[in-house]
Amino acid sequence: MSESEKHMNTANITTSVRSGAHPSLRWRVADITVTVVIAVASGVVFWAVDLIYQPVASVFQVVPGLSSLLDGLYYFAGPLAILIVRKPGAALFAELIAAFVEAMMGSQWGGMGTLIPGLVQGLGAELAFLFFAYRVWNIGTAMLSGALAGLGGVLISWPLFHAGAAASYMVVTFICSIISGMILSGALMWYLCRAIAATGAIERFGAGRAMRGQNA
């Protein structure tokens, strides 16, 4: 092989490696479709939670702020979507679209009172996977995602809905929101994703192949 041929071959190999360096991070039409489906379905669930939130939350009023244990029911769209499609931005995209659907259906929190928290919660859920460069997909990362979504939720809710609230109330709200996010939006979504993967329904996605292997 001549020097020029060797050089061309090396260049081709280098180009090939670079172009496929992060193939799993590239969005496909299927990824967008599934993320939107998850987001829309989640938005409907969020709206349904709106209807029962106040009556159920009243049971927890024995300790002011304890009702935030329910808040994880508003955080799960982002963690579930990104666990399945495993693409950058999926958590933020799903949580924001879900909030939009909830607002369009008539959220008790109002339009901006729904969209702004959705944006911040989505960012929180996304940060957990961004921190690990979208390379770590386990229950710990899922729980961190839920916890950060909860952190974002309580931080943005403070000025929007709890301005002037007692410090003790906000401390309980802060703790309960994060715990709820970790369990309902993190751990529970991880096991839901595993259950879906076991059926073969998400076989086309990295999560489906990886989790089916773990379940085997």
C-alpha positions, 0 to 999 in steps of 0.5 A, a space after each residue: 500500500 502506498 503512503 497516499 493510500 495509507 493516509 487516505 485509509 487513516 483519514 477515513 477511519 478517523 472520520 468514521 470514528 468521529 462521526 459515530 463517536 456518540 451515536 446513542 445521543 442522536 435523536 431519531 424520529 422514533 425518539 421524538 415520537 415516543 417522548 411526545 407520547 409520554 409527555 402528552 400522557 403525563 400531561 393528562 395525568 398531571 391534570 387528573 392529579 390537579 383534580 384530586 390534589 387539594 382534597 388529598 392534600 388536606 389529609 396531610 395538613 396535620 403537618 404543614 408542608 407534608 402535602 408535598 409528598 404528593 408533588 412527585 406526581 408532577 415530576 415523572 414525565 422527564 425522568 421516564 422519557 429520558 430513561 426510555 429514549 436516552 437522548 439529551 434534552 428528553 427530560 426537559 422536553 417531556 416535562 415542558 410538553 406535559 406542563 403545556 398539555 396540563 395547562 391547556 386542559 385547565 390547570 388549577 395553577 394557571 398557565 404560567 403557574 404550570 409552564 414555568 414550574 414545568 420548565 424548571 422541573 424539567 431542567 432539574 430532571 435533565 441535570 442528573 443525566 447531564 452530570 454523568 454525560 448521559 453515560 450512566 443509566 441506573 436507579 441511582 441516576 433516576 432517583 437523582 433526576 427525580 430529586 433534582 426535579 423536586 428541588 427545582 419544583 420547590 424552588 420555583 414554587 416558593 416565589 410563585 405560591 409560597 411567598 411569605 410562608 413560614 420557614 418551618 413550612 418551607 423546610 418541610 415542603 423542601 424535604 418532602 418534595 425531594 423525597 417524593 421526587 426520588 421515589 415517585 419520579 425516580 425509583 418508580 419510573 425506573 421500575 416502570 421502565 424495566 417493566 415496559 422493557 420486559 414486554 419488548 415494547 421499547 426494543 428499538 431503544 437503548 433502554 429496551 435492549 439494556 434493561 431486557 438484558 438485565 431482566 433476563 
